[in-house]
Amino acid sequence: MPLAHDGPIVLITLEGLRADMVGGLGGETNRTPHLDRLIQGADWSGRAVAPSSWAVPALASLATGLRPWQHQALTPRSASLAPDLMTLAEALSARGFATAAFGEGRWFNPRHGHDQGFDTFKALRSGRPAERFLRSLNGDRTFVWIQLPEPRVPFGKPVEPLGLTELAPVFDPAVPVPRALLTTLNASYRVEVGRADHRLGRLLKALEQSGQRERTLLAVVSAYGQHLGEEGRVLEGGTLSRHMVEVPMVIDLPALTARTLPTTERRVSTRRLWATLVEAAGGVPLPAVAPSLFVVGAERGILSELYAAAGSNRLSWIEGDYQLRWTTWFATVAEDFFLGRPYQLDTRPGVGAASPRAFGRHYRAFLASLPLGDSRYPPELRLERWTSQGVEEVSDPQLAERMKGRLFEAWSRSIERQRTAAEEAELRAGFGVDH
């Protein structure tokens, strides 16, 4: 029986970093030098798969180890963690760890329940308070989660100032993104990737200065990816395409630990990080969470979920290099969902208050729908194979049908049956979802 990890645990998460931007994972070179160096010496590093392509469900899954439909933090109206969920901080606190978080962003904050289990939760701002905290680590049981808001487009410091007026074409699905705007967004994103890596480097340096680097269990992971024009889309959410769900993940175990992570060339779900950290600390993960990376062969496939995405619910099932995307519709673009997107993305205080008018009909339709669709809206299936050159569409109806069955089985595993729309609405009301 391996000894429980008895020193610091540091989790650093980023928003929107695609795996193909990381040179250490075979992506673009010279953009992430600090992350690349970490990858070279880590016990486990690779291209992982996010549970969703939007910040709310993806961050909630990292905090709880649960699938989006399990934790129900799905939409702007249900973006908070339910108080009865067991967070990573709570699980490690039960193992005697002091807990601290430094975060920034519209969704990672105490208002949305991400302070559950933390003794201290502070705004990240410049990052210097987090750096000071890392330098002060003394080898005791301490868990610190640092959430970096970069790379995010275009709300950091883009190459050119972009406001909601300039971004208006991005939100209308019927209007192609202008080439000039796409060029600006791509340049802005790459600047943000460099900024994120620079901030990561400062945090890693502070951890080294503490003298506790060799005794620290360190994990770095991106919550989700970004569209950079693929499928005519930009920014987060929208689809569960490869660029949205394939993300970097790195785990470095303390030099003195007796545990080892299995070597694997297969992608793993980022949800497995929750159980990995809890097990390393000597805890027992909850049955509903994804298994730890210490459990070899635990994943037959990887499920990702995105709900209420412009009139659709989207699921993804990945087996090896094959991905099946399942889309069901509950509303049409005539619902004008896109009109509310600028308000959702505007970070200025109070601006988002205008969004309910634009989102109202859309969310009522979502609440009245079945998550996997019904006979009125047959699912759209798309089978693809991921290659070193990108993504290629595959025509294999038999394989698609088999993967569809396994997707449905995985989605339904913790659910007795697919309920009626009325029962679903009642269930979600119990999770605090606003009708």
Sequence and secondary structure as in RCSB ss.txt:
>XXXX:A:sequence
MPLAHDGPIVLITLEGLRADMVGGLGGETNRTPHLDRLIQGADWSGRAVAPSSWAVPALASLATGLRPWQHQALT
PRSASLAPDLMTLAEALSARGFATAAFGEGRWFNPRHGHDQGFDTFKALRSGRPAERFLRSLNGDRTFVWIQLPE
PRVPFGKPVEPLGLTELAPVFDPAVPVPRALLTTLNASYRVEVGRADHRLGRLLKALEQSGQRERTLLAVVSAYG
QHLGEEGRVLEGGTLSRHMVEVPMVIDLPALTARTLPTTERRVSTRRLWATLVEAAGGVPLPAVAPSLFVVGAER
GILSELYAAAGSNRLSWIEGDYQLRWTTWFATVAEDFFLGRPYQLDTRPGVGAASPRAFGRHYRAFLASLPLGDS
RYPPELRLERWTSQGVEEVSDPQLAERMKGRLFEAWSRSIERQRTAAEEAELRAGFGVDH
>XXXX:A:secstr
      S EEEEEESS  GGG GGGTSSTTS HHHHHHHHH SEEEEEE S SSHHHHHHHHHHS  HHHH   S
GGG S  TTS  HHHHHHTTT EEEEEE SSSSSGGGTTTTT SEEEE TTSHHHHHHHHT  SSSEEEEEEE  
S TTTS  SS   HHHHHHHH TTS   HHHHHHHHHHHHHHHHHHHHHHHHHHHHHHHTT GGG EEEEEES  
 EESGGG EES S   HHHHEEEEEEE  TT        SS  BTTHHHHHHHHHTT    TTS   TTSTT  S
 EEEEE SSSSEEEEEEEETTEEEEEEEESS GGG GGGGHHHHH  STTGGGGHHHHHHHHHHHHHTS TT  T
TS  EEEEEEEETTEEEE   HHHHHHHHHHHHHHHHTT SS   HHHHHHHHHHTT   
